[in-house]
Amino acid sequence: MKNLLFIVLDGLGDVRSEKFGKTPLENDKLKSLNSLAEKGINGVVYVTPGIAPESNSAVLSLLGYPAEVHGGRGPLEAIGCGVDFKDGMLGLRSNYATADGDKLVDRRVGRNLTSGEAAKLADAINKKVKLSKGSFIFKASVAHRAVLIIKVEEKLSANISNTDPAYRMKQGIAEALKEYPKKVMESKPLQKEAELSAELLNEFTKKSQEVLERHDVNKKREKEGKLKANVILSRDAGNEIPKLYNISEKYGKNWAILADMPLEIGIGKLCGMDAIKLPLPTFTKEDYPERVEKTISTMKNHDCLYIHLKGPDLFGHDGDFEGKKKSIEEIDHCYFKPLLKKIDLNETIVVVTGDHATPCINKAHSSDPVPILICGGNVKADTVKKFNEMDCGEGYLGELKGLQIMGRVMEIFEKQ
């Protein structure tokens, strides 16, 4: 057996609702995904049972890493963005957002902030904001997303609350909240040693807001009738690089990662995967031809590929059912269809699943299960004909937990 393709569609899962009826996956137009399901074995995955996970906890669980080694998301984002993060620094995932005073108007600036605009705003923050103690690096990544690293001479505690109200920690796992206060939160120390960390984060939030409010990018956006990116929300503090085993060494296979977002890139690097460079995603069908070619070329010198495609999650967060349905159709037609013409399923194991559900009715991550299919090689098909949350639940794999997936997949791969 030559290759394993472990393909994760971000926010794939959904739920039936009175408002939208069936899920975006219950769609006969998904010819390629349904064909793979028909040729393989299927099931559903409770990625982090009982918890609506943030993406870091979700991805690490799928890869087989238990919650106690996950740590904060911030260092993972920093590494994925190419920042030289060291233990003792404070790393946080950040969003540009829109606020009126401390009232939160939009957590993602209407989801139309360009990466170019974000980079200009970040440059101004780095040049004009000075903290009373220590220093910081603020780096824009993709669209409204960014990472913040604060450093002083001593080790900073990560035991602080978020300024982003939409997330909290639960049982060591970062959890997305369906309901949350619509305000920019003040970071609080959760123990005495974290007082400086909270103080510096709050200082950064206040001073950066003053810079953003006056910036030409926001003046231009306001004239164009767009929301201003005038506040930074931060969450999931971490002060250590997670100690993750090397997945290539564990399974004796050469792994690579092709990912749309810095978080997954950072995780891949720490897991010992080769990170394959991709252009910034546009979250349209134009992204997929190059990702197909990169998949094929990477298969030539790697045994296993972890492939992350962001699209569906965006529309789930926006409550855009038709947008999510279309995004999955584009992945089916523009990624899977050409990919399947270029690989030999007799020589390739293909796994398709989601990292979590992002139901359109919720506009947030949920703990609902996501479908999974495994096909190729000598895998004998079960009776499932369509790839969706309901049909896959009747498949041979049944119900699985996130932490079970990688072991099960590698067991199948090894038997080929």
Kinemage of the C-alpha trace (Angstrom):
@kinemage 1
@onewidth
@group {chain A} dominant
@subgroup {mainchain}
@vectorlist {calphas} color= white
{ca met a 1} P 0.000 0.000 0.000
{ca lys a 2} L 1.481 3.288 -1.094
{ca asn a 3} L -0.507 6.136 0.468
{ca leu a 4} L -2.990 7.253 3.091
{ca leu a 5} L -5.004 10.442 2.523
{ca phe a 6} L -6.593 11.666 5.765
{ca ile a 7} L -8.883 14.465 4.565
{ca val a 8} L -10.608 16.716 7.094
{ca leu a 9} L -13.351 19.120 6.032
{ca asp a 10} L -13.554 21.839 8.666
{ca gly a 11} L -16.934 22.205 10.376
{ca leu a 12} L -18.403 19.498 8.138
{ca gly a 13} L -21.074 18.145 10.466
{ca asp a 14} L -24.540 19.638 10.818
{ca val a 15} L -27.969 18.786 12.222
{ca arg a 16} L -31.468 18.604 10.825
{ca ser a 17} L -33.634 21.514 11.918
{ca glu a 18} L -37.086 22.926 11.393
{ca lys a 19} L -35.554 25.992 9.754
{ca phe a 20} L -33.286 24.236 7.222
{ca gly a 21} L -34.688 20.705 7.027
{ca lys a 22} L -31.999 18.237 5.990
{ca thr a 23} L -28.276 18.805 6.532
{ca pro a 24} L -25.980 20.244 3.834
{ca leu a 25} L -24.499 16.743 3.373
{ca glu a 26} L -27.868 15.195 2.544
{ca asn a 27} L -27.345 16.180 -1.046
{ca asp a 28} L -27.482 13.923 -4.111
{ca lys a 29} L -25.118 16.278 -5.959
{ca leu a 30} L -22.181 15.001 -3.871
{ca lys a 31} L -21.307 12.327 -6.424
{ca ser a 32} L -17.665 11.843 -5.399
{ca leu a 33} L -18.204 11.752 -1.636
{ca asn a 34} L -21.211 9.466 -1.982
{ca ser a 35} L -19.217 7.202 -4.278
{ca leu a 36} L -16.416 6.936 -1.713
{ca ala a 37} L -18.933 6.144 1.022
{ca glu a 38} L -20.470 3.409 -1.148
{ca lys a 39} L -17.039 1.859 -1.742
{ca gly a 40} L -15.931 1.941 1.876
{ca ile a 41} L -16.845 1.559 5.522
{ca asn a 42} L -18.600 4.344 7.374
{ca gly a 43} L -19.474 5.622 10.809
{ca val a 44} L -19.833 8.745 12.906
{ca val a 45} L -17.326 10.377 15.233
{ca tyr a 46} L -17.949 12.153 18.523
{ca val a 47} L -14.710 14.102 18.308
{ca thr a 48} L -14.693 15.347 21.920
{ca pro a 49} L -17.773 13.708 23.486
{ca gly a 50} L -20.089 16.157 25.237
{ca ile a 51} L -17.966 19.191 24.371
{ca ala a 52} L -18.205 21.553 21.395
{ca pro a 53} L -14.473 21.732 20.673
{ca glu a 54} L -12.349 24.531 19.369
{ca ser a 55} L -10.355 23.485 16.332
{ca asn a 56} L -7.099 22.815 18.193
{ca ser a 57} L -8.718 20.327 20.560
{ca ala a 58} L -10.661 18.769 17.691
{ca val a 59} L -7.660 18.233 15.401
{ca leu a 60} L -5.411 16.961 18.179
{ca ser a 61} L -8.108 14.508 19.268
{ca leu a 62} L -8.481 13.161 15.719
{ca leu a 63} L -4.717 12.685 15.581
{ca gly a 64} L -4.813 10.700 18.825
{ca tyr a 65} L -3.473 13.203 21.366
{ca pro a 66} L -5.382 13.275 24.703
{ca ala a 67} L -6.650 16.528 26.231
{ca glu a 68} L -3.925 16.705 28.877
{ca val a 69} L -1.272 17.442 26.216
{ca his a 70} L -3.277 19.955 24.136
{ca gly a 71} L -2.238 23.127 25.990
{ca gly a 72} L -3.425 26.539 24.795
{ca arg a 73} L -4.137 27.284 21.162
{ca gly a 74} L -1.935 30.376 21.069
{ca pro a 75} L 1.464 28.641 20.751
{ca leu a 76} L 0.122 26.372 17.980
{ca glu a 77} L -1.103 29.388 16.000
{ca ala a 78} L 2.217 31.154 16.556
{ca ile a 79} L 4.242 28.222 15.238
{ca gly a 80} L 1.888 27.892 12.268
{ca cys a 81} L 2.454 31.590 11.494
{ca gly a 82} L 6.218 31.134 11.548
{ca val a 83} L 6.810 32.874 14.892
{ca asp a 84} L 9.739 31.585 16.943
{ca phe a 85} L 7.697 30.818 20.056
{ca lys a 86} L 9.578 29.850 23.230
{ca asp a 87} L 8.300 28.351 26.479
{ca gly a 88} L 7.487 31.129 28.936
{ca met a 89} L 6.083 33.471 26.316
{ca leu a 90} L 2.326 34.039 26.288
{ca gly a 91} L 0.651 33.090 23.004
{ca leu a 92} L -2.985 33.794 22.103
{ca arg a 93} L -5.194 33.305 19.073
{ca ser a 94} L -6.688 36.671 18.152
{ca asn a 95} L -9.454 38.040 15.945
{ca tyr a 96} L -9.917 41.481 14.500
{ca ala a 97} L -13.438 42.422 15.522
{ca thr a 98} L -15.859 45.356 15.516
{ca ala a 99} L -16.855 47.049 18.752
{ca asp a 100} L -18.790 50.121 19.848
{ca gly a 101} L -17.014 50.947 23.095
{ca asp a 102} L -16.928 47.589 24.871
{ca lys a 103} L -20.100 46.403 23.105
{ca leu a 104} L -19.217 43.700 20.607
{ca val a 105} L -20.825 44.290 17.215
{ca asp a 106} L -19.178 41.534 15.126
{ca arg a 107} L -16.487 39.018 16.127
{ca arg a 108} L -15.137 38.765 12.561
{ca val a 109} L -15.548 42.285 11.090
{ca gly a 110} L -18.377 41.135 8.832
{ca arg a 111} L -16.039 38.444 7.500
{ca asn a 112} L -14.811 40.763 4.732
{ca leu a 113} L -11.518 42.042 6.157
{ca thr a 114} L -8.855 41.203 3.598
{ca ser a 115} L -5.511 39.699 4.569
{ca gly a 116} L -3.889 42.818 3.075
{ca glu a 117} L -5.925 45.145 5.288
{ca ala a 118} L -5.178 42.967 8.309
{ca ala a 119} L -1.434 43.099 7.607
{ca lys a 120} L -1.479 46.921 7.435
{ca leu a 121} L -3.343 47.128 10.732
{ca ala a 122} L -0.935 44.684 12.361
{ca asp a 123} L 2.026 46.729 11.165
{ca ala a 124} L 0.570 49.844 12.798
{ca ile a 125} L -0.060 48.019 16.070
{ca asn a 126} L 3.486 46.660 16.182
{ca lys a 127} L 4.944 50.120 15.515
{ca lys a 128} L 2.732 52.276 17.718
{ca val a 129} L 1.718 50.190 20.730
{ca lys a 130} L 4.170 49.995 23.632
{ca leu a 131} L 3.463 47.917 26.724
{ca ser a 132} L 4.424 49.105 30.216
{ca lys a 133} L 6.480 45.952 30.632
{ca gly a 134} L 8.001 43.549 28.130
{ca ser a 135} L 7.224 43.393 24.436
{ca phe a 136} L 4.884 41.701 21.998
{ca ile a 137} L 4.535 40.416 18.446
{ca phe a 138} L 1.173 40.760 16.733
{ca lys a 139} L 0.901 38.946 13.426
{ca ala a 140} L -2.051 38.830 11.035
{ca ser a 141} L -2.615 35.452 9.372
{ca val a 142} L -5.708 34.877 7.203
{ca ala a 143} L -8.453 37.516 6.864
{ca his a 144} L -9.644 38.523 10.373
{ca arg a 145} L -7.407 35.994 12.146
{ca ala a 146} L -4.192 36.822 13.967
{ca val a 147} L -1.855 35.696 16.718
{ca leu a 148} L -0.509 37.639 19.700
{ca ile a 149} L 2.703 36.794 21.573
{ca ile a 150} L 3.624 38.687 24.737
{ca lys a 151} L 7.016 38.247 26.377
{ca val a 152} L 8.769 39.522 29.482
{ca glu a 153} L 11.970 38.415 31.192
{ca glu a 154} L 10.148 35.955 33.458
{ca lys a 155} L 7.745 33.168 32.508
{ca leu a 156} L 4.196 34.401 31.960
{ca ser a 157} L 1.272 32.355 33.257
{ca ala a 158} L -1.375 31.271 30.749
{ca asn a 159} L -4.019 30.884 33.441
{ca ile a 160} L -6.135 33.858 32.371
{ca ser a 161} L -9.617 34.321 30.980
{ca asn a 162} L -10.264 35.336 27.372
{ca thr a 163} L -11.128 38.788 26.105
{ca asp a 164} L -13.096 36.940 23.397
{ca pro a 165} L -16.421 36.010 25.038
{ca ala a 166} L -17.259 33.156 22.633
{ca tyr a 167} L -14.906 30.521 24.126
{ca arg a 168} L -13.964 28.960 27.452
{ca met a 169} L -11.974 25.994 28.787
{ca lys a 170} L -13.858 22.856 29.874
{ca gln a 171} L -12.173 19.679 31.111
{ca gly a 172} L -8.898 20.790 29.545
{ca ile a 173} L -10.546 21.300 26.140
{ca ala a 174} L -11.222 24.672 24.518
{ca glu a 175} L -15.006 24.883 24.101
{ca ala a 176} L -17.013 27.063 21.725
{ca leu a 177} L -20.113 28.649 23.283
{ca lys a 178} L -23.473 28.818 21.529
{ca glu a 179} L -24.553 31.775 23.667
{ca tyr a 180} L -22.177 34.389 25.062
{ca pro a 181} L -22.217 38.051 26.207
{ca lys a 182} L -21.856 40.478 23.316
{ca lys a 183} L -19.073 42.519 24.820
{ca val a 184} L -15.297 42.755 24.806
{ca met a 185} L -14.296 41.019 28.014
{ca glu a 186} L -11.627 42.067 30.463
{ca ser a 187} L -9.078 39.318 30.967
{ca lys a 188} L -8.991 38.065 34.544
{ca pro a 189} L -6.190 36.176 36.290
{ca leu a 190} L -7.439 32.748 37.333
{ca gln a 191} L -4.668 32.516 39.920
{ca lys a 192} L -2.417 35.096 41.540
{ca glu a 193} L 0.648 34.296 39.440
{ca ala a 194} L -1.338 35.202 36.297
{ca glu a 195} L -1.976 38.818 37.319
{ca leu a 196} L 0.772 40.190 35.081
{ca ser a 197} L -0.432 38.187 32.057
{ca ala a 198} L -3.984 39.509 32.396
{ca glu a 199} L -2.724 43.051 33.004
{ca leu a 200} L -0.553 43.023 29.870
{ca leu a 201} L -3.295 41.505 27.691
{ca asn a 202} L -5.791 44.146 28.845
{ca glu a 203} L -3.217 46.869 28.226
{ca phe a 204} L -2.590 45.557 24.720
{ca thr a 205} L -6.326 45.388 23.999
{ca lys a 206} L -6.909 48.985 25.098
{ca lys a 207} L -3.877 50.503 23.367
{ca ser a 208} L -4.343 48.576 20.121
{ca gln a 209} L -7.990 49.652 20.004
{ca glu a 210} L -6.877 53.296 20.084
{ca val a 211} L -4.513 52.692 17.138
{ca leu a 212} L -7.090 50.749 15.123
{ca glu a 213} L -9.834 53.312 15.590
{ca arg a 214} L -7.730 56.033 13.939
{ca his a 215} L -6.192 53.941 11.151
{ca asp a 216} L -6.727 54.841 7.492
{ca val a 217} L -7.824 51.288 6.704
{ca asn a 218} L -10.780 51.705 9.030
{ca lys a 219} L -11.568 55.203 7.803
{ca lys a 220} L -11.744 53.803 4.268
{ca arg a 221} L -13.873 50.828 5.372
{ca glu a 222} L -16.283 53.160 7.143
{ca lys a 223} L -16.681 55.286 3.995
{ca glu a 224} L -17.404 52.111 2.029
{ca gly a 225} L -20.135 51.129 4.484
{ca lys a 226} L -18.103 48.269 5.952
{ca leu a 227} L -17.542 47.445 9.602
{ca lys a 228} L -14.351 48.746 11.184
{ca ala a 229} L -11.707 46.346 12.491
{ca asn a 230} L -11.318 48.386 15.656
{ca val a 231} L -10.659 45.888 18.449
{ca ile a 232} L -8.621 42.723 19.013
{ca leu a 233} L -10.260 39.747 20.731
{ca ser a 234} L -7.874 37.161 22.190
{ca arg a 235} L -8.358 33.677 23.558
{ca asp a 236} L -6.817 30.328 24.485
{ca ala a 237} L -3.622 31.499 26.109
{ca gly a 238} L -0.699 29.122 26.215
{ca asn a 239} L 2.810 29.517 27.609
{ca glu a 240} L 4.389 26.240 26.527
{ca ile a 241} L 4.831 24.342 23.298
{ca pro a 242} L 2.735 21.154 23.617
{ca lys a 243} L 4.816 18.007 23.992
{ca leu a 244} L 3.459 15.873 21.160
{ca tyr a 245} L 4.912 12.563 20.069
{ca asn a 246} L 6.291 12.409 16.535
{ca ile a 247} L 3.543 10.783 14.485
{ca ser a 248} L 5.929 9.722 11.716
{ca glu a 249} L 8.103 7.884 14.246
{ca lys a 250} L 5.130 6.386 16.096
{ca tyr a 251} L 3.688 4.746 12.994
{ca gly a 252} L 6.876 4.355 10.962
{ca lys a 253} L 5.383 6.369 8.097
{ca asn a 254} L 6.453 9.617 6.487
{ca trp a 255} L 3.718 12.232 7.087
{ca ala a 256} L 3.012 15.593 5.447
{ca ile a 257} L 0.305 18.176 6.063
{ca leu a 258} L -1.513 20.344 3.513
{ca ala a 259} L -3.579 22.857 5.443
{ca asp a 260} L -5.491 26.055 4.803
{ca met a 261} L -4.948 27.605 8.243
{ca pro a 262} L -1.999 28.362 10.564
{ca leu a 263} L -3.411 26.339 13.464
{ca glu a 264} L -3.339 23.077 11.542
{ca ile a 265} L 0.081 23.926 10.089
{ca gly a 266} L 1.414 24.492 13.605
{ca ile a 267} L -0.038 21.208 14.837
{ca gly a 268} L 1.400 19.373 11.849
{ca lys a 269} L 4.880 20.767 12.458
{ca leu a 270} L 4.806 19.784 16.134
{ca cys a 271} L 3.602 16.285 15.203
{ca gly a 272} L 6.615 15.801 12.969
{ca met a 273} L 4.810 16.275 9.660
{ca asp a 274} L 6.353 18.086 6.706
{ca ala a 275} L 4.299 21.254 6.167
{ca ile a 276} L 3.654 21.750 2.446
{ca lys a 277} L 3.382 25.411 1.474
{ca leu a 278} L 0.066 26.487 -0.034
{ca pro a 279} L -1.161 29.895 -1.208
{ca leu a 280} L -3.522 31.694 1.154
{ca pro a 281} L -7.034 30.311 0.712
{ca thr a 282} L -9.757 32.385 -0.917
{ca phe a 283} L -12.439 29.926 0.281
{ca thr a 284} L -13.767 29.606 -3.253
{ca lys a 285} L -13.583 26.801 -5.814
{ca glu a 286} L -10.505 28.486 -7.307
{ca asp a 287} L -8.495 27.122 -4.358
{ca tyr a 288} L -8.924 23.459 -5.235
{ca pro a 289} L -7.039 22.785 -8.497
{ca glu a 290} L -3.719 23.684 -6.883
{ca arg a 291} L -4.589 21.669 -3.775
{ca val a 292} L -5.280 18.646 -5.971
{ca glu a 293} L -1.894 19.061 -7.656
{ca lys a 294} L -0.138 19.526 -4.313
{ca thr a 295} L -1.825 16.384 -3.000
{ca ile a 296} L -0.639 14.335 -5.970
{ca ser a 297} L 2.921 15.686 -5.914
{ca thr a 298} L 3.243 15.226 -2.132
{ca met a 299} L 2.093 11.603 -2.388
{ca lys a 300} L 5.231 10.809 -4.382
{ca asn a 301} L 7.564 11.201 -1.409
{ca his a 302} L 5.267 10.825 1.611
{ca asp a 303} L 3.311 7.811 2.836
{ca cys a 304} L 0.563 9.686 4.669
{ca leu a 305} L -1.033 13.092 4.117
{ca tyr a 306} L -3.226 15.062 6.497
{ca ile a 307} L -5.287 17.435 4.350
{ca his a 308} L -7.355 20.254 5.847
{ca leu a 309} L -9.965 22.193 3.837
{ca lys a 310} L -11.555 25.105 5.698
{ca gly a 311} L -14.562 26.077 3.564
{ca pro a 312} L -17.695 24.557 5.181
{ca asp a 313} L -16.919 25.904 8.655
{ca leu a 314} L -17.131 29.536 7.543
{ca phe a 315} L -20.710 29.213 6.359
{ca gly a 316} L -21.772 27.221 9.409
{ca his a 317} L -20.582 30.080 11.640
{ca asp a 318} L -22.554 32.545 9.529
{ca gly a 319} L -25.725 30.434 9.627
{ca asp a 320} L -25.608 30.315 5.828
{ca phe a 321} L -27.124 26.938 4.951
{ca glu a 322} L -27.005 27.413 1.173
{ca gly a 323} L -23.437 28.701 1.396
{ca lys a 324} L -22.328 25.652 3.374
{ca lys a 325} L -24.136 23.320 0.989
{ca lys a 326} L -22.458 25.021 -1.988
{ca ser a 327} L -19.039 24.925 -0.303
{ca ile a 328} L -19.279 21.155 0.183
{ca glu a 329} L -20.467 20.745 -3.422
{ca glu a 330} L -17.425 22.700 -4.633
{ca ile a 331} L -15.095 20.495 -2.608
{ca asp a 332} L -16.827 17.435 -4.035
{ca his a 333} L -16.671 18.622 -7.654
{ca cys a 334} L -13.427 20.611 -7.675
{ca tyr a 335} L -11.247 18.666 -5.234
{ca phe a 336} L -12.470 15.089 -4.901
{ca lys a 337} L -13.610 14.529 -8.490
{ca pro a 338} L -10.264 15.426 -10.133
{ca leu a 339} L -8.315 13.828 -7.278
{ca leu a 340} L -10.046 10.483 -7.728
{ca lys a 341} L -9.171 10.511 -11.423
{ca lys a 342} L -5.477 10.789 -10.524
{ca ile a 343} L -5.112 8.230 -7.727
{ca asp a 344} L -5.471 4.462 -7.680
{ca leu a 345} L -7.841 3.437 -4.896
{ca asn a 346} L -6.309 -0.023 -4.975
{ca glu a 347} L -3.078 1.607 -3.806
{ca thr a 348} L -4.526 4.368 -1.603
{ca ile a 349} L -6.561 4.472 1.600
{ca val a 350} L -8.827 7.544 1.670
{ca val a 351} L -10.325 8.812 4.931
{ca val a 352} L -12.826 11.680 4.907
{ca thr a 353} L -14.284 13.229 8.038
{ca gly a 354} L -14.778 16.552 9.820
{ca asp a 355} L -12.976 18.008 12.808
{ca his a 356} L -16.285 19.042 14.400
{ca ala a 357} L -19.832 19.999 13.542
{ca thr a 358} L -20.684 23.663 12.900
{ca pro a 359} L -24.468 23.535 12.528
{ca cys a 360} L -25.972 26.441 10.617
{ca ile a 361} L -28.795 26.636 13.147
{ca asn a 362} L -26.232 27.192 15.941
{ca lys a 363} L -23.741 29.445 14.117
{ca ala a 364} L -21.122 27.800 16.345
{ca his a 365} L -19.279 24.538 16.883
{ca ser a 366} L -21.271 21.787 18.549
{ca ser a 367} L -20.628 18.386 20.091
{ca asp a 368} L -22.752 16.652 17.452
{ca pro a 369} L -21.083 13.772 15.592
{ca val a 370} L -19.426 14.059 12.198
{ca pro a 371} L -19.506 11.351 9.507
{ca ile a 372} L -16.415 9.361 8.575
{ca leu a 373} L -15.638 7.119 5.618
{ca ile a 374} L -12.645 4.876 5.004
{ca cys a 375} L -12.177 3.290 1.594
{ca gly a 376} L -9.548 1.940 -0.768
{ca gly a 377} L -7.150 -0.992 -0.748
{ca asn a 378} L -8.802 -4.183 0.438
{ca val a 379} L -11.432 -2.419 2.570
{ca lys a 380} L -14.727 -4.244 2.011
{ca ala a 381} L -17.734 -1.965 1.599
{ca asp a 382} L -20.593 -1.874 4.075
{ca thr a 383} L -24.183 -1.099 3.068
{ca val a 384} L -23.966 2.715 3.261
{ca lys a 385} L -24.569 4.513 -0.040
{ca lys a 386} L -24.374 8.182 0.929
{ca phe a 387} L -21.969 10.300 2.938
{ca asn a 388} L -23.965 12.161 5.563
{ca glu a 389} L -24.585 12.237 9.299
{ca met a 390} L -27.575 9.877 9.249
{ca asp a 391} L -26.540 7.241 6.698
{ca cys a 392} L -22.977 6.908 7.969
{ca gly a 393} L -24.326 6.254 11.448
{ca glu a 394} L -25.652 2.944 10.121
{ca gly a 395} L -22.259 1.896 8.773
{ca tyr a 396} L -19.775 -0.771 9.823
{ca leu a 397} L -17.680 1.592 11.966
{ca gly a 398} L -20.651 2.620 14.124
{ca glu a 399} L -19.984 5.338 16.693
{ca leu a 400} L -16.393 6.277 17.492
{ca lys a 401} L -14.658 8.807 19.713
{ca gly a 402} L -12.113 11.210 18.252
{ca leu a 403} L -9.231 9.618 20.145
{ca gln a 404} L -10.015 6.243 18.532
{ca ile a 405} L -9.775 7.399 14.933
{ca met a 406} L -6.053 7.523 14.200
{ca gly a 407} L -5.383 4.120 15.748
{ca arg a 408} L -8.239 2.579 13.774
{ca val a 409} L -7.133 4.212 10.518
{ca met a 410} L -3.498 3.160 10.905
{ca glu a 411} L -4.543 -0.386 11.778
{ca ile a 412} L -6.452 -0.583 8.492
{ca phe a 413} L -3.569 1.017 6.581
{ca glu a 414} L -1.040 -1.419 8.040
{ca lys a 415} L -3.132 -4.416 6.977
{ca gln a 416} L -3.077 -3.510 3.302
